[in-house]
Amino acid sequence: MVKKTFEAVLKELEEIVRQMESGDLCLEDAVKKYESGMKQSKYCLDLLDKTEKRISLITKDNDGRVKELPFENE
């Protein structure tokens, strides 16, 4: 299975939202789009979570040297 980029999945999710907001879908199609959108939303959130864990905060210590600290979620 080929992994999709965050941007590609987000674009697909935006298209699903557009289709659902149009009001042109029958109930069954709307439910299918909703299910697909929820899966894509979870995929994006998982990618963001993994990315956040990789982020490091670069700061300077008292001696002016650059040091790397792990990103801490507030």
N, CA, C and O atoms as CSV, one atom per row, in Angstrom:
chain,resi,resn,atom,element,x,y,z
A,1,MET,N,N,0.845,-1.191,0.000
A,1,MET,CA,C,0.000,0.000,0.000
A,1,MET,C,C,0.888,1.251,0.000
A,1,MET,O,O,1.819,1.360,0.798
A,2,VAL,N,N,0.596,2.168,-0.881
A,2,VAL,CA,C,1.350,3.412,-0.989
A,2,VAL,C,C,0.806,4.395,0.043
A,2,VAL,O,O,-0.399,4.640,0.113
A,3,LYS,N,N,1.720,4.958,0.849
A,3,LYS,CA,C,1.301,5.950,1.836
A,3,LYS,C,C,1.094,7.283,1.141
A,3,LYS,O,O,1.929,7.725,0.352
A,4,LYS,N,N,-0.022,7.910,1.444
A,4,LYS,CA,C,-0.323,9.214,0.871
A,4,LYS,C,C,0.242,10.300,1.772
A,4,LYS,O,O,0.401,10.116,2.979
A,5,THR,N,N,0.538,11.427,1.159
A,5,THR,CA,C,1.033,12.559,1.934
A,5,THR,C,C,-0.119,13.214,2.689
A,5,THR,O,O,-1.289,13.048,2.346
A,6,PHE,N,N,0.242,13.951,3.710
A,6,PHE,CA,C,-0.746,14.704,4.476
A,6,PHE,C,C,-1.536,15.621,3.553
A,6,PHE,O,O,-2.762,15.707,3.634
A,7,GLU,N,N,-0.808,16.305,2.672
A,7,GLU,CA,C,-1.450,17.272,1.771
A,7,GLU,C,C,-2.444,16.593,0.829
A,7,GLU,O,O,-3.516,17.137,0.564
A,8,ALA,N,N,-2.095,15.407,0.323
A,8,ALA,CA,C,-2.983,14.689,-0.594
A,8,ALA,C,C,-4.257,14.245,0.121
A,8,ALA,O,O,-5.356,14.377,-0.417
A,9,VAL,N,N,-4.104,13.722,1.330
A,9,VAL,CA,C,-5.268,13.267,2.088
A,9,VAL,C,C,-6.134,14.454,2.490
A,9,VAL,O,O,-7.361,14.366,2.454
A,10,LEU,N,N,-5.511,15.554,2.869
A,10,LEU,CA,C,-6.265,16.750,3.235
A,10,LEU,C,C,-7.068,17.269,2.043
A,10,LEU,O,O,-8.213,17.694,2.199
A,11,LYS,N,N,-6.468,17.235,0.859
A,11,LYS,CA,C,-7.174,17.676,-0.347
A,11,LYS,C,C,-8.398,16.787,-0.606
A,11,LYS,O,O,-9.467,17.284,-0.960
A,12,GLU,N,N,-8.233,15.468,-0.425
A,12,GLU,CA,C,-9.356,14.542,-0.590
A,12,GLU,C,C,-10.442,14.834,0.448
A,12,GLU,O,O,-11.633,14.807,0.138
A,13,LEU,N,N,-10.024,15.108,1.660
A,13,LEU,CA,C,-10.972,15.422,2.727
A,13,LEU,C,C,-11.740,16.705,2.411
A,13,LEU,O,O,-12.947,16.778,2.641
A,14,GLU,N,N,-11.053,17.701,1.892
A,14,GLU,CA,C,-11.719,18.951,1.500
A,14,GLU,C,C,-12.742,18.702,0.394
A,14,GLU,O,O,-13.804,19.325,0.383
A,15,GLU,N,N,-12.431,17.798,-0.536
A,15,GLU,CA,C,-13.370,17.466,-1.612
A,15,GLU,C,C,-14.604,16.763,-1.050
A,15,GLU,O,O,-15.724,17.024,-1.491
A,16,ILE,N,N,-14.404,15.881,-0.088
A,16,ILE,CA,C,-15.542,15.206,0.548
A,16,ILE,C,C,-16.444,16.233,1.227
A,16,ILE,O,O,-17.668,16.167,1.106
A,17,VAL,N,N,-15.844,17.172,1.934
A,17,VAL,CA,C,-16.623,18.216,2.605
A,17,VAL,C,C,-17.404,19.023,1.575
A,17,VAL,O,O,-18.583,19.315,1.776
A,18,ARG,N,N,-16.753,19.380,0.480
A,18,ARG,CA,C,-17.435,20.147,-0.572
A,18,ARG,C,C,-18.636,19.380,-1.101
A,18,ARG,O,O,-19.719,19.945,-1.258
A,19,GLN,N,N,-18.448,18.089,-1.378
A,19,GLN,CA,C,-19.536,17.266,-1.901
A,19,GLN,C,C,-20.686,17.157,-0.904
A,19,GLN,O,O,-21.855,17.230,-1.283
A,20,MET,N,N,-20.349,16.984,0.361
A,20,MET,CA,C,-21.401,16.854,1.372
A,20,MET,C,C,-22.146,18.169,1.576
A,20,MET,O,O,-23.359,18.174,1.788
A,21,GLU,N,N,-21.419,19.280,1.512
A,21,GLU,CA,C,-22.062,20.582,1.692
A,21,GLU,C,C,-22.937,20.972,0.508
A,21,GLU,O,O,-23.826,21.813,0.641
A,22,SER,N,N,-22.689,20.361,-0.650
A,22,SER,CA,C,-23.468,20.705,-1.841
A,22,SER,C,C,-24.926,20.281,-1.710
A,22,SER,O,O,-25.810,20.870,-2.332
A,23,GLY,N,N,-25.172,19.253,-0.894
A,23,GLY,CA,C,-26.542,18.774,-0.729
A,23,GLY,C,C,-27.019,17.901,-1.868
A,23,GLY,O,O,-28.197,17.546,-1.915
A,24,ASP,N,N,-26.131,17.542,-2.795
A,24,ASP,CA,C,-26.518,16.752,-3.958
A,24,ASP,C,C,-26.406,15.246,-3.741
A,24,ASP,O,O,-26.765,14.476,-4.633
A,25,LEU,N,N,-25.923,14.807,-2.591
A,25,LEU,CA,C,-25.730,13.380,-2.345
A,25,LEU,C,C,-26.979,12.763,-1.726
A,25,LEU,O,O,-27.651,13.379,-0.898
A,26,CYS,N,N,-27.278,11.527,-2.147
A,26,CYS,CA,C,-28.352,10.806,-1.478
A,26,CYS,C,C,-27.844,10.394,-0.098
A,26,CYS,O,O,-26.645,10.472,0.169
A,27,LEU,N,N,-28.728,9.966,0.762
A,27,LEU,CA,C,-28.363,9.634,2.132
A,27,LEU,C,C,-27.269,8.575,2.185
A,27,LEU,O,O,-26.305,8.723,2.936
A,28,GLU,N,N,-27.404,7.512,1.400
A,28,GLU,CA,C,-26.416,6.428,1.412
A,28,GLU,C,C,-25.035,6.934,0.998
A,28,GLU,O,O,-24.035,6.604,1.635
A,29,ASP,N,N,-24.978,7.727,-0.057
A,29,ASP,CA,C,-23.694,8.280,-0.504
A,29,ASP,C,C,-23.110,9.241,0.532
A,29,ASP,O,O,-21.899,9.270,0.747
A,30,ALA,N,N,-23.973,10.021,1.168
A,30,ALA,CA,C,-23.511,10.955,2.193
A,30,ALA,C,C,-22.895,10.198,3.371
A,30,ALA,O,O,-21.877,10.621,3.919
A,31,VAL,N,N,-23.511,9.085,3.757
A,31,VAL,CA,C,-22.978,8.282,4.861
A,31,VAL,C,C,-21.637,7.677,4.473
A,31,VAL,O,O,-20.711,7.650,5.283
A,32,LYS,N,N,-21.524,7.191,3.240
A,32,LYS,CA,C,-20.252,6.627,2.764
A,32,LYS,C,C,-19.163,7.699,2.752
A,32,LYS,O,O,-18.031,7.443,3.162
A,33,LYS,N,N,-19.507,8.892,2.285
A,33,LYS,CA,C,-18.540,9.996,2.265
A,33,LYS,C,C,-18.136,10.375,3.691
A,33,LYS,O,O,-16.970,10.664,3.958
A,34,TYR,N,N,-19.110,10.371,4.598
A,34,TYR,CA,C,-18.822,10.691,5.994
A,34,TYR,C,C,-17.845,9.675,6.582
A,34,TYR,O,O,-16.874,10.054,7.237
A,35,GLU,N,N,-18.098,8.395,6.352
A,35,GLU,CA,C,-17.203,7.339,6.848
A,35,GLU,C,C,-15.799,7.502,6.277
A,35,GLU,O,O,-14.808,7.404,7.001
A,36,SER,N,N,-15.725,7.749,4.985
A,36,SER,CA,C,-14.432,7.940,4.336
A,36,SER,C,C,-13.725,9.169,4.899
A,36,SER,O,O,-12.521,9.138,5.156
A,37,GLY,N,N,-14.465,10.230,5.085
A,37,GLY,CA,C,-13.902,11.459,5.635
A,37,GLY,C,C,-13.374,11.275,7.047
A,37,GLY,O,O,-12.334,11.830,7.402
A,38,MET,N,N,-14.083,10.503,7.849
A,38,MET,CA,C,-13.627,10.244,9.218
A,38,MET,C,C,-12.325,9.447,9.212
A,38,MET,O,O,-11.435,9.710,10.022
A,39,LYS,N,N,-12.205,8.478,8.310
A,39,LYS,CA,C,-10.966,7.699,8.196
A,39,LYS,C,C,-9.808,8.599,7.761
A,39,LYS,O,O,-8.702,8.504,8.291
A,40,GLN,N,N,-10.078,9.468,6.795
A,40,GLN,CA,C,-9.037,10.375,6.316
A,40,GLN,C,C,-8.661,11.396,7.384
A,40,GLN,O,O,-7.493,11.765,7.512
A,41,SER,N,N,-9.637,11.845,8.141
A,41,SER,CA,C,-9.372,12.773,9.237
A,41,SER,C,C,-8.470,12.114,10.279
A,41,SER,O,O,-7.527,12.738,10.766
A,42,LYS,N,N,-8.752,10.867,10.619
A,42,LYS,CA,C,-7.918,10.136,11.581
A,42,LYS,C,C,-6.507,9.961,11.037
A,42,LYS,O,O,-5.535,10.095,11.780
A,43,TYR,N,N,-6.385,9.661,9.744
A,43,TYR,CA,C,-5.074,9.504,9.122
A,43,TYR,C,C,-4.271,10.803,9.255
A,43,TYR,O,O,-3.095,10.779,9.615
A,44,CYS,N,N,-4.920,11.934,8.961
A,44,CYS,CA,C,-4.244,13.237,9.073
A,44,CYS,C,C,-3.841,13.523,10.518
A,44,CYS,O,O,-2.730,13.989,10.773
A,45,LEU,N,N,-4.732,13.250,11.456
A,45,LEU,CA,C,-4.418,13.492,12.863
A,45,LEU,C,C,-3.263,12.612,13.333
A,45,LEU,O,O,-2.411,13.064,14.098
A,46,ASP,N,N,-3.233,11.362,12.881
A,46,ASP,CA,C,-2.125,10.464,13.232
A,46,ASP,C,C,-0.802,10.982,12.674
A,46,ASP,O,O,0.221,10.956,13.358
A,47,LEU,N,N,-0.830,11.455,11.421
A,47,LEU,CA,C,0.387,12.017,10.827
A,47,LEU,C,C,0.859,13.248,11.593
A,47,LEU,O,O,2.054,13.410,11.841
A,48,LEU,N,N,-0.070,14.107,11.963
A,48,LEU,CA,C,0.289,15.301,12.728
A,48,LEU,C,C,0.874,14.921,14.085
A,48,LEU,O,O,1.833,15.540,14.546
A,49,ASP,N,N,0.299,13.909,14.720
A,49,ASP,CA,C,0.803,13.455,16.013
A,49,ASP,C,C,2.226,12.920,15.887
A,49,ASP,O,O,3.086,13.234,16.710
A,50,LYS,N,N,2.471,12.114,14.861
A,50,LYS,CA,C,3.814,11.571,14.638
A,50,LYS,C,C,4.812,12.691,14.347
A,50,LYS,O,O,5.950,12.659,14.815
A,51,THR,N,N,4.374,13.675,13.576
A,51,THR,CA,C,5.247,14.795,13.232
A,51,THR,C,C,5.568,15.628,14.466
A,51,THR,O,O,6.709,16.045,14.663
A,52,GLU,N,N,4.561,15.866,15.288
A,52,GLU,CA,C,4.769,16.651,16.505
A,52,GLU,C,C,5.814,15.990,17.406
A,52,GLU,O,O,6.608,16.678,18.048
A,53,LYS,N,N,5.812,14.686,17.449
A,53,LYS,CA,C,6.777,13.962,18.280
A,53,LYS,C,C,8.200,14.106,17.756
A,53,LYS,O,O,9.158,13.915,18.505
A,54,ARG,N,N,8.343,14.436,16.493
A,54,ARG,CA,C,9.672,14.604,15.894
A,54,ARG,C,C,10.228,16.016,16.052
A,54,ARG,O,O,11.415,16.258,15.833
A,55,ILE,N,N,9.365,16.931,16.431
A,55,ILE,CA,C,9.786,18.333,16.518
A,55,ILE,C,C,10.703,18.555,17.715
A,55,ILE,O,O,10.445,18.055,18.810
A,56,SER,N,N,11.739,19.282,17.501
A,56,SER,CA,C,12.634,19.660,18.600
A,56,SER,C,C,12.681,21.176,18.690
A,56,SER,O,O,12.605,21.879,17.682
A,57,LEU,N,N,12.806,21.656,19.897
A,57,LEU,CA,C,12.905,23.086,20.131
A,57,LEU,C,C,14.378,23.448,20.261
A,57,LEU,O,O,15.088,22.895,21.101
A,58,ILE,N,N,14.828,24.366,19.439
A,58,ILE,CA,C,16.221,24.795,19.471
A,58,ILE,C,C,16.323,26.055,20.335
A,58,ILE,O,O,15.637,27.046,20.085
A,59,THR,N,N,17.173,26.006,21.335
A,59,THR,CA,C,17.365,27.158,22.222
A,59,THR,C,C,18.851,27.345,22.505
A,59,THR,O,O,19.681,26.532,22.100
A,60,LYS,N,N,19.166,28.409,23.193
A,60,LYS,CA,C,20.548,28.657,23.615
A,60,LYS,C,C,20.626,28.486,25.127
A,60,LYS,O,O,19.725,28.884,25.866
A,61,ASP,N,N,21.732,27.883,25.566
A,61,ASP,CA,C,21.935,27.759,27.005
A,61,ASP,C,C,22.582,29.037,27.536
A,61,ASP,O,O,22.757,30.000,26.790
A,62,ASN,N,N,22.930,29.048,28.802
A,62,ASN,CA,C,23.503,30.249,29.437
A,62,ASN,C,C,24.817,30.688,28.817
A,62,ASN,O,O,25.172,31.864,28.897
A,63,ASP,N,N,25.546,29.766,28.200
A,63,ASP,CA,C,26.827,30.091,27.568
A,63,ASP,C,C,26.668,30.505,26.108
A,63,ASP,O,O,27.662,30.739,25.420
A,64,GLY,N,N,25.433,30.597,25.633
A,64,GLY,CA,C,25.194,30.992,24.255
A,64,GLY,C,C,25.289,29.855,23.257
A,64,GLY,O,O,25.186,30.077,22.050
A,65,ARG,N,N,25.483,28.636,23.749
A,65,ARG,CA,C,25.553,27.487,22.844
A,65,ARG,C,C,24.144,27.008,22.513
A,65,ARG,O,O,23.245,27.032,23.354
A,66,VAL,N,N,23.978,26.581,21.290
A,66,VAL,CA,C,22.682,26.065,20.858
A,66,VAL,C,C,22.512,24.657,21.403
A,66,VAL,O,O,23.421,23.831,21.320
A,67,LYS,N,N,21.342,24.396,21.960
A,67,LYS,CA,C,21.050,23.045,22.426
A,67,LYS,C,C,19.672,22.645,21.922
A,67,LYS,O,O,18.828,23.494,21.635
A,68,GLU,N,N,19.466,21.368,21.821
A,68,GLU,CA,C,18.220,20.843,21.283
A,68,GLU,C,C,17.426,20.203,22.411
A,68,GLU,O,O,17.934,19.349,23.137
A,69,LEU,N,N,16.173,20.626,22.550
A,69,LEU,CA,C,15.292,20.084,23.576
A,69,LEU,C,C,14.095,19.430,22.908
A,69,LEU,O,O,13.670,19.875,21.842
A,70,PRO,N,N,13.547,18.393,23.505
A,70,PRO,CA,C,12.355,17.781,22.925
A,70,PRO,C,C,11.174,18.742,23.005
A,70,PRO,O,O,11.054,19.523,23.949
A,71,PHE,N,N,10.319,18.672,22.014
A,71,PHE,CA,C,9.118,19.494,21.988
A,71,PHE,C,C,8.175,19.006,23.078
A,71,PHE,O,O,7.922,17.806,23.189
A,72,GLU,N,N,7.659,19.919,23.874
A,72,GLU,CA,C,6.707,19.549,24.915
A,72,GLU,C,C,5.379,20.201,24.606
A,72,GLU,O,O,5.290,21.416,24.431
A,73,ASN,N,N,4.350,19.379,24.542
A,73,ASN,CA,C,3.008,19.874,24.278
A,73,ASN,C,C,2.503,20.604,25.513
A,73,ASN,O,O,2.591,20.085,26.626
A,74,GLU,N,N,1.978,21.795,25.319
A,74,GLU,CA,C,1.528,22.593,26.465
A,74,GLU,C,C,0.206,22.141,26.969
A,74,GLU,O,O,-0.315,22.708,27.930
